[in-house]
Amino acid sequence: MGEIFTFFGLISEDHNFIFLSHMILSALIAIVLAKMAVTNLQLVPKGTQNVMEAYVAGVLQMGTDVMGRLHARKYLPLVATIGLFVGIANLIGIIPGFEAPSANINMTLTLALIVFVYYNYVGIKTHGVIKYFKHFTGPVWWLAWLMFPVEIVSHFSRIISLAFRLFGNIKGDDMFLAVILFLVPWVMPLIPFGLLTFGAFLQAFIFMMLTYVYLAGAIIVDEH
């Protein structure tokens, strides 16, 4: 979407620069929000602390439903950080003059690879190489020759699923917003903005949920 006006585009029209600028901006906003939340902790939270505590509690509850409270607390920092970063990156694209970095496959693919590498690392660290990959063979031993390659392909397809689901949805939202602003530039399209805001939160939620699901599948192999 290089033809769409962005504030960073005033500095340079190179789309790589625009993408990196918005990604760094999203990260900085996430860091500032986290810093504001813990700078002046109070027993009765208010303001940013209240919002962030509600967010963390919601992410923890999500993980508890998937993998139990003990495991959910252990991986809460990773999942909550990813969710906050992705959510902000999604929301930035709704503001005229900014572009969602999550509408770029480079960002979504990088996040997907981080999740993929990490949950496999956790699974191998928890159970050992042999036991971890043994559960890829399935419960029926004589079907192991078939199930193992199927499971390998299934796990690698998670990279595509995570990366392209987020990229495709946010990219589509950006294009939809561009059309709306082109058609009604002087009238605030409240309904589309509301839908896009909901979609931004929804995609962040899905990314966090899938991260928890993949982590659960890696560490709780005995139940498979």
C-alpha positions as CSV (number, residue, x, y, z in Angstrom):
1,M,0.0,0.0,0.0
2,G,2.8,2.4,-0.9
3,E,0.4,4.8,-2.6
4,I,-1.5,5.5,0.7
5,F,-0.3,8.5,2.7
6,T,1.5,7.9,5.9
7,F,3.3,10.3,8.2
8,F,6.5,8.2,8.0
9,G,6.2,8.4,4.2
10,L,7.1,12.1,4.5
11,I,10.5,11.0,5.6
12,S,11.1,8.3,3.1
13,E,8.9,6.7,0.5
14,D,10.7,3.4,0.8
15,H,8.2,0.9,1.9
16,N,10.7,-1.1,4.0
17,F,11.4,2.1,6.0
18,I,7.7,2.7,6.4
19,F,7.1,-0.9,7.6
20,L,10.1,-0.9,10.0
21,S,9.1,2.5,11.4
22,H,5.5,1.4,12.2
23,M,6.8,-1.9,13.7
24,I,9.2,-0.1,15.9
25,L,6.5,2.4,16.9
26,S,4.2,-0.5,17.8
27,A,7.0,-2.0,20.0
28,L,7.7,1.4,21.7
29,I,4.0,1.9,22.4
30,A,3.8,-1.6,24.0
31,I,6.9,-0.8,26.1
32,V,5.6,2.6,27.2
33,L,2.2,1.1,28.2
34,A,4.0,-1.6,30.2
35,K,6.3,0.9,31.9
36,M,3.3,3.2,32.8
37,A,1.5,0.3,34.3
38,V,4.3,-0.6,36.7
39,T,5.8,2.8,37.4
40,N,3.5,3.6,40.3
41,L,1.8,0.4,41.4
42,Q,-1.2,0.8,43.7
43,L,-3.2,-1.6,45.8
44,V,-6.4,-0.3,44.1
45,P,-5.3,-0.1,40.4
46,K,-6.5,2.7,38.2
47,G,-5.6,4.1,34.8
48,T,-3.1,2.2,32.8
49,Q,-2.3,-0.2,35.7
50,N,-6.0,-1.1,35.8
51,V,-6.2,-1.7,32.1
52,M,-3.0,-3.8,31.9
53,E,-3.9,-5.9,35.0
54,A,-7.3,-6.7,33.3
55,Y,-5.4,-7.6,30.1
56,V,-2.9,-9.9,31.9
57,A,-5.7,-11.5,33.9
58,G,-7.7,-12.2,30.7
59,V,-4.6,-13.7,29.0
60,L,-4.0,-15.8,32.1
61,Q,-7.5,-17.1,32.1
62,M,-7.3,-17.9,28.4
63,G,-4.2,-20.0,29.1
64,T,-5.7,-21.6,32.1
65,D,-8.6,-22.9,30.0
66,V,-6.2,-24.4,27.5
67,M,-3.3,-25.8,29.6
68,G,-4.0,-25.3,33.3
69,R,-3.1,-22.4,35.5
70,L,0.4,-23.6,36.4
71,H,1.5,-23.9,32.8
72,A,-0.4,-20.8,31.8
73,R,1.4,-18.7,34.3
74,K,4.8,-20.0,33.1
75,Y,4.2,-18.9,29.5
76,L,2.1,-15.8,30.3
77,P,5.0,-13.3,29.7
78,L,5.6,-14.7,26.1
79,V,1.9,-14.9,25.1
80,A,0.9,-11.5,26.7
81,T,3.8,-9.7,25.1
82,I,3.0,-11.1,21.7
83,G,-0.6,-10.3,22.1
84,L,0.1,-6.7,23.2
85,F,2.5,-6.2,20.3
86,V,0.2,-7.7,17.7
87,G,-2.9,-5.8,19.0
88,I,-1.1,-2.5,18.9
89,A,0.3,-3.2,15.4
90,N,-3.2,-4.1,14.2
91,L,-4.8,-1.0,15.7
92,I,-2.2,1.4,14.3
93,G,-3.4,0.7,10.8
94,I,-6.9,1.9,11.6
95,I,-5.6,5.5,12.4
96,P,-5.4,7.5,9.2
97,G,-1.8,8.4,8.4
98,F,-0.4,5.1,9.8
99,E,0.0,1.6,8.4
100,A,-0.4,-1.6,10.2
101,P,3.0,-3.4,10.3
102,S,1.0,-6.7,10.8
103,A,-0.2,-6.2,7.3
104,N,3.3,-7.1,6.1
105,I,4.1,-10.8,5.8
106,N,7.6,-10.2,7.1
107,M,6.3,-9.4,10.6
108,T,3.7,-12.1,10.8
109,L,6.0,-14.8,9.4
110,T,8.7,-13.8,12.0
111,L,6.2,-14.1,14.9
112,A,5.0,-17.4,13.5
113,L,8.6,-18.7,13.3
114,I,9.3,-17.6,16.9
115,V,6.2,-19.4,18.2
116,F,7.0,-22.5,16.1
117,V,10.7,-22.7,17.2
118,Y,9.8,-22.0,20.8
119,Y,7.0,-24.5,21.4
120,N,9.1,-27.3,19.8
121,Y,12.1,-26.3,21.9
122,V,9.9,-26.4,25.0
123,G,8.5,-29.8,24.0
124,I,12.0,-31.3,23.5
125,K,13.3,-29.7,26.7
126,T,10.4,-31.1,28.7
127,H,10.2,-34.6,27.3
128,G,13.5,-35.2,25.5
129,V,14.0,-35.6,21.8
130,I,12.8,-39.3,21.5
131,K,9.7,-39.0,23.6
132,Y,8.7,-35.7,22.1
133,F,8.9,-36.9,18.5
134,K,7.5,-40.3,19.4
135,H,4.1,-38.7,20.0
136,F,4.1,-37.7,16.4
137,T,3.7,-41.4,15.5
138,G,0.2,-41.5,17.0
139,P,-1.4,-44.1,19.3
140,V,-1.4,-47.0,16.8
141,W,2.1,-48.3,16.3
142,W,1.5,-49.9,12.9
143,L,0.4,-46.6,11.5
144,A,3.5,-44.8,12.6
145,W,5.0,-44.8,9.1
146,L,2.0,-42.8,8.0
147,M,1.3,-40.6,11.0
148,F,4.8,-39.3,11.5
149,P,5.1,-37.5,8.1
150,V,1.5,-36.3,8.4
151,E,2.3,-34.8,11.8
152,I,5.5,-33.2,10.5
153,V,3.6,-31.5,7.7
154,S,0.9,-30.5,10.1
155,H,3.3,-28.8,12.4
156,F,5.0,-26.9,9.6
157,S,1.6,-25.8,8.3
158,R,1.1,-24.0,11.6
159,I,3.7,-21.5,10.5
160,I,1.6,-20.7,7.4
161,S,-1.6,-20.7,9.4
162,L,-0.3,-18.2,12.0
163,A,1.5,-16.0,9.5
164,F,-1.0,-15.8,6.7
165,R,-4.1,-15.7,8.9
166,L,-2.9,-12.5,10.6
167,F,-1.4,-11.0,7.5
168,G,-4.4,-11.7,5.3
169,N,-7.0,-10.4,7.7
170,I,-5.1,-7.2,8.6
171,K,-4.1,-6.6,4.9
172,G,-7.7,-7.0,3.9
173,D,-8.8,-4.6,6.7
174,D,-6.2,-2.0,5.5
175,M,-7.5,-2.2,1.9
176,F,-11.1,-2.0,3.1
177,L,-10.3,1.1,5.2
178,A,-8.5,2.7,2.2
179,V,-11.6,2.3,0.1
180,I,-13.8,3.7,2.7
181,L,-11.6,6.8,3.3
182,F,-11.4,7.3,-0.5
183,L,-15.2,7.2,-0.9
184,V,-16.2,9.2,2.2
185,P,-13.0,11.2,3.1
186,W,-15.0,14.0,4.9
187,V,-17.4,11.8,6.8
188,M,-16.2,9.7,9.7
189,P,-17.2,6.1,8.8
190,L,-17.9,5.0,12.4
191,I,-19.3,1.6,11.6
192,P,-16.4,0.5,9.5
193,F,-13.9,1.8,12.1
194,G,-15.8,-0.1,14.8
195,L,-15.6,-3.3,12.8
196,L,-12.0,-2.9,12.1
197,T,-11.2,-2.2,15.7
198,F,-13.0,-5.4,16.7
199,G,-11.1,-7.3,14.0
200,A,-7.8,-6.0,15.3
201,F,-8.5,-7.2,18.8
202,L,-9.9,-10.5,17.5
203,Q,-6.8,-11.3,15.4
204,A,-4.5,-10.6,18.4
205,F,-6.8,-12.9,20.5
206,I,-6.6,-15.7,17.9
207,F,-2.8,-15.4,17.8
208,M,-2.5,-15.7,21.5
209,M,-4.9,-18.6,21.7
210,L,-3.1,-20.6,19.1
211,T,0.2,-19.9,20.8
212,Y,-1.2,-21.4,24.0
213,V,-2.7,-24.3,22.1
214,Y,0.6,-25.2,20.4
215,L,2.5,-24.9,23.7
216,A,0.0,-27.1,25.4
217,G,0.3,-29.7,22.7
218,A,4.1,-29.7,23.1
219,I,4.3,-30.1,26.9
220,I,1.2,-32.3,27.6
221,V,2.0,-35.1,25.1
222,D,1.0,-37.9,27.5
223,E,-2.7,-36.9,27.0
224,H,-2.5,-37.2,23.2
